[in-house]
Amino acid sequence: MAKPRIRSVKFNVLMNMILTSSSLLFPLITVPYVSRVLSTYGTGAVAFAQSVVTYFSLVALLGISSYGVKACAQVRDDAAELSQTVKELLIILTCSTTLVFAVYLLCIFLVPKMYVQKELFLLFGVALWLASFGVEWLYQALEQYEYITIRNVAIKMFCIVLMFVLIREQKDYVMYGAIVVLAGYGSNIFNIIRIRKMVDLRIHTRIDIFRHFKPMLMFFIATVTSGMYVQADLVMLGFLGTTNMVGIYQLVIKIKGTFLTAVNSVGNVMLPRLSYYHAQKAEKRTEVLVAKTLNFSFLVSTLIILLCILERDSIVWLLGGEDFMGAVTPLVAISPTIAISSLNSVLGNYMASNEKEKIWATINVVGLFVAIIANLCLIPHFGPTGAALSAVACELAVFIIRSIQNRDLLKRIIGKLEFIKVAVCGVITYLVCMFFLKLIGTMNVLFSLFVGSALLCSIFLVTLLISREYFVNQVLLKLLSSF
């Protein structure tokens, strides 16, 4: 068993950005086609089933999706200990997933809203098993982002072909659900096949699964509540609203999710490296990494929020068509979560790597509580827009509490953060873009999106350069020095 090669942070970020690009292109290619073929009912049915199975999957995983990254990253230099850890976590997952799957089957036949779409929910039951045994946490801990990227891009390309070949009419939404499962979890099959190259599961040592329970508990609470409050808007809209409402809102969620993936292209590689730094007691390197990631996340998310507001009609029409124009207002309402969520992700990764799992979990419990109350109050009155506003309220509550809990870290790096500068540049950019677009006048959808995006990026870049924003100016200096 060869020792996996650990690449630099820059290489991992590059691989993650390639992976992100594929994640951006996948919905851009498939969503417009699927939305027009399946309309709001078909896409709504699939989105509801997917969000419900995500809840069950969160419980089955027991927080190992996060705990496994940390536990494996801390022992990645010891092959025997790494193999022991992976074997024990797989045993735990086998037991938990079996139990959760049994409850899931009961719910399909006992809950009316699930029984109506029992074929779809049974199909997504496969995703429950694939999610548990994908061992993505091992590959992240070993920072195998090159493999993760190649594997995911290949699966997505295959699923794009399937989408256009098999999805022909509205009744094909169950087949669409199967392709969604394959696109989201099919690559996990390769993970299990390839695991013998990462660890040696044949090592005969005493199994001690109980040593993981205590440290895993807070990860379990944190990831379950975090995943639940993120999905609460869609799930509760499914129970409190109609399938067509879910269809409209799922487009908003896909747009937000696609953009958020782009923002988190850096943040996603943080946890294993932060866990490693913490084990090495490299506090200064930790602070620099967190500050850089916070700045990058806020800068990119600000640009995306401006795009969502400026070109809201064009984005929704392009991706959904006329049937989905009701998603315009919810898209604008939910856009602030792109920035808040990305910052939450960075702070959450820091807390997870810095032995603050208990606080992390408690904050997420509060977030889930806020999400439930906000959705119960707003969805009956405002439908999808109410769900979007609930998502903003939930993420904002979590961000405020996480910032308070991490105030010592933020005080040390506050001089490196440029949020105010970026926000001011964003406001100026938006006003200038609005002025130019009014001068240009009415345009067709594609041309409007192209012109608006080009104007937005250009003006935002100029304002950042003039204001001497650190990240953009450093990138420019490196580009100039290469010539």
N, C-alpha and C positions, 0 to 999 in steps of 0.2 A: 504494500500500500504506500504509494508515493505521497509525500507531504504536499498539500495544496499550496500553490504559489500565492502569496499575499501581495497584491498590487498596491500602488500608491493611491492616496485619496483622489488625486487629479484624474488618474486612469479610471477609478471607480465612478467618479462623477461623469466622465465622458461616456462610459458604458451606460450609466443610468440615463443620461440625456438621449442617447440613441434609443434606449428602451422607451423613454418618455415620448420621443418623436413617433415611434410606432404606435404607442397608446393614443397619441393625438390623431394620427392618420386613420386608425381603425374606425373610430366613430364617424370621422369626417367622410369616410368612404361608404360605410354601411348604414348609418343612421338615416340619412336622407332617403335611401332606397327602402329600408324596412318601414320607416314611418309612413311612407306613401302607400305601401302595399298592405300593411297590417292595420293602419290607422290607430286611433286612440285606444280602441278596445283591446286589440291584439297585443300592442306594446304594453298596455296597462296591466293585462293579465300576467304577462311574463315578468314585468317589473315587481308586481306584488308577490308572486311566488319566490322570486329571487331574494327580495328583502326579508321575507319570512324565514326562509331557510338560512339566511345569514344569521338571524337571531339564534337558531338552534346550533349552528356551526360555532358561534362564539362560545357557547356553553361547552360544546364537545371539546374544543381546543384548550379549555382550562387556562387560558393565558399563555400557553406554550409558544404561540406565535411571536410573543415578545420575550418571555422568560427564556425560551430556547436560544434566542440570539445572544442574550447576555451570558447565560450559563456556558454555552459552547465557545463564545469569544474569549472568555476568561481562561479556558483550558485548551485553547487551540494549539498551543505549542507542545502539549503532552498527548501523543497519539492514543495511548492506552486509556487515559482519563476521558478523552473526548469520545472514544468509542463506547466507554461505559455510560457516559452521560446520555448519548444518543439512544442507546439500547433501552435504558430505563425510561426515557421520555416516550419512546414508541410503545412500550408496554402500558404506560399510563393512558396514552391516547387510544389504544385498543379498547380498554375497559370503558372509558368515558364515552367514546363514540358509539359503542354498542348500546349503552344505556340510553343515550340521547336519541339515537335512531329509533329505538323502540317507542319512546314517547312521541316522536315526530310522526310515526305511522298511526298511532292512536289519534293524534290531533287531526290528521287528514280525514279520518272517517267520523270524527265527532264534532268538528267545527264546520258549520254550514258553508262559510265563505271559502274554506279550503276544499271541502268535498265537491263543490260545484266544478272545481278545476283539478280533480284528483289526479288525472293523468299527468298534468303539468307538475303538480307537487311531488308525485312519485318520481318523475324524471329528475327533479332537482334534489331528490334524496341521494342520488349518485354524487352530486356535488358535495354533500355533507361528508362522505367518505374520502373523496379526493382532497378536500380541504384539510382534513385531519392528517392525512398521510403524505402530504406533499413535501414535508420537511424543508420548506422554504427557509425556515429559521436557521437550519444548518448551513445552507449555502450563503446566507447573509452573514452569519457569524464568521465564516471563512473568507468572506468578501469575494465570492466567486461571481462577480457581476458580469464578467465576460461570458460565462456559460449561461447565466440567467438571461442576458440580453439576446444571445443567439437563439436560445430555445424559445423564448417568448415571441420573437419576431417571426420565426418559422411557423409556430402554431397560429399566430394571427393571420398570416398570409394564407394558410390552408383554410382557415375559417371564413375568410373573405370570399374565396372561391365557392365554398359550400353555400354561403349566404345567397349569392346570386344564382346558383344552380337550383337550389331546393326551395327557396322562398318565392312563391309565385302569386299567391292569393291570400286573402285575409284568414282563411281557415288553417293556414300553415303556421299559425303562431306557436303550436306545440313543437313543431320542428325547429322553429326559431329558438325556442327554449333549450332544445338539445344542443344547438350550435353555441348558444350563450354559455352553457355548461362546459362544452369543449374548449371554447375560447378562454374562459376564466380559469379552468382547472385541469385541462388536458395535459398541460406541460408538467403537472405534478407527477404524472405516470413516469416520465423520464427521470424525475428526481429520485424516485424509489429505485428504479433500475440502476442508476448511476451511483447510488449511495455507497456501494462497496469500494468505490475509488476514493471516497472521502474518509470512511471509517471502516474498522474491522469488527463486524458484529459477531464474528465467530469466537472472539476472545471469551474464555470461560472464567468469569469472575463472579463474585457474590453480588446478586442483584439487590439494590437498596433503593426502591422507589420512594420510600417514606422521607428520605433526606431532602427531596424536592418539594414536599407539600407546603412547608412553612414559607420558604422564599417565593414559591409559586402562587401562594394565596393572593397576595396583593396584585400580582400581575393578572391573575384571573379576574378579580373584582374590577381592576382598572380597564382591562381590554373588553370585558363583557359590557360594562356600563358605557365605555367610550363608544364601542360599536353600536350599542343600542340607542344612545342619544343621537348618533350620526344618522341612523336609519329610522329613528322614531317618526319623523315627518312623513315619510313614504308609507310606513306600515300603518300608522294611525289614520292617514288619509284613505288607505285601502279599507279600513274597517268603518270609518266615519263618513266617507264619501262614496263616490261611484267609481267603477272601473275606468270610465272615460276620464274622470278627474285624475286618476292615477296615471293614465296614459299621457295626459298633458304634463303632469308634474315630473314624470320620469324623464321627459326630454330635458327639463330644467336641471334635474339631478345629473344627467349624462353630460350636459354642457359644463356644469360646475365641476363634476368629477374629472372630466378631461383636462380642464384648465388647472385644477388643483394638482393633478398628476404632474403637469409641467412645472409648477412651482416647487413641488416636493422632490424634484429630480436630484437636488443636493441633500435635502433633509433625510431622505431615505437611506443614505449611506452613512449617516451619522452615528446611529446607535452602536454598531459593532466597534467603530473606532473610538467612540467616547468610552465604552466599556473597557476597551484596551488601555486607553489613557488613564482611566480611573484606577485600574489594576496596577499601572506603572507609577501612580501618584504624580502624573504630569498635569498639574492644575493650570499652568499658564497656557499650555497647548490646548487644553480643553476650552478655556475662556476665549482664545483667539478663534477656534473653530466655531463655537456657538455664536459669537459676534458676527463673523463672516456669513454664517448661514442665515441668521436673522435678517441681516441687511439684504442679502440676495433674495430671500423669500418675500420681503416687503416690497422691494423694488419691482420684481416680476409680477407679483400679485396686483400691485397698483396699476400697472400697465394693462393687465387683463380686465380688471374691474372697469377701467375707463372704456375699454373696447366693448364690454357687455352693455354698458349704458349708452354709448355713442351709436353702436350698430345693432341694437337689440332686435329691431324688426327684421333686418337682413339676416342675422344669425338664426333666428327662429324659423323664418320662411325657408332659408336654405336647407336647414337640417330637418325640419318637420313638414313644411308645406302649409297650405291653408287651414287644414284641420287642427293644426297645433298653434295657431296664432294667439290663443288664450294663454300661452306660456310666456308671452312678452313681459307682462307685469311681474309675475313670479320670478322671472330671470333677473330683472332689475332689483327686486326686493332681496333676492338671495345672494347677489354678487359680493357684498361685503364679507361674506363667510370665506371667500377665497383667500383673503388676506388674514382674517382672524384664525381660520383653521390651520393655515401654514405656520403661523407663529405658535399656535398651540402645539403643533406637531414637534417643532424644534424644542420648546420648553419641556414637552412630555418626554422626548428622547433624552434630554439632559437629566431629568428627574429619575428616569428608569435606570440610567447608567451610574447615577450618583447615590444609589442606595436610598432613594426616596419613594419607593414603590407604594408605601402606605399612604403618604400624602397624595400621590398621584391618583391612587384608587379612590380616596375620599372625595377629591375634587370631581372625578368623573361621576360619582354617585350624585353629587349636587347637580352636575350637568344633565344627567338623566331625569332627575326630578323636575328641573326647570323645563326640559323638553316636553315632558308629559303634560305638565300644567299648561304651558303655552299652547301646545297643540289642541288640547281639550277646549281651551278658551277661543282660539282663533280659527280653527278649521271649520267648525259649524257655521261661522259667520262669513268667512272670506275664502273658503275652499283652498285651492292650491297656493294662492297668495298668502293666506294665513299660515300654511305649512312652511312657506319660505321665511316669513317673519319669525316663526317659532325657531327655525334653524339659526337665524341670526342671534336671537335672544339667548339661545342655549350656548352657542360658541362664545359669545361675548362674556357671559357669566363665567364660563370656564377660564377664559383668557385672563379676566380680572383677578380671579382667585389664584391662578398659576403665577401670575406676575407678582402678587403679594408674597406668595410662598417662596419665590425665587428672587426676592428683592436684593439679597446680598450679592448674588451673581450679577444682577442687572446694574447694581450700583458700581460694580467693578468694571463693567464693560460699557456703561452709559456713554462714555466719551467716544466710543467706537461706533455707536448706533446713529444712523442718519435718517430716522423715520420722518422727522419734521421737514427736513430738506426735500426728501422724496415726495412727501404729501403736497408740499407747496408747488413743486414742479408739476405734479399731477394735475392740480387745479388749474394752473396756468395753461398747461397743455390742452385740457378739455375746453377751456374758454376759447383758445385760439382755433382749435379744430372746429368748434361750432360756428365760429365766424366765417371760416373759409368754406365750410360745407353749405352755409346759407348763401354765400356768394355763388357757389357752383350751381345750386338748385337741384331739381329732381333728377334722379338717376335710376337705372334699373338695379335690381338687388345685388347682382354679382359685382357690378361696377362700383356701386355704393360701398360695398364691403371692402373691395380692393383699395379704393381711394381713401376711405376712412381709416383703414388699418395703416396704410402707407403714411398718411398725414400724422396719425397718432404716434407711430413709432419714431418718425423723423423728428417731430417737434419735441417729443419726450426726451429723445437722445440729446438734442441740442440744449434743452433746459438743464439736463443733468450735467452736461459738459461745462456749461456756463457757471453752474453752481458749484462746480468742482466736487461732485459726488465721487467718493473714493473708489467704489467698485468699477464704475464705468471708465473713469480716468485711468485706473490701473490697467484695464484691458486695452484701452487705446494706446497707452505707452508701450505695452508689450507688442502690440501689432506694429507700431511705428518702428520699434527697435529691431524688428525682424527683417526690415527692408534695408 
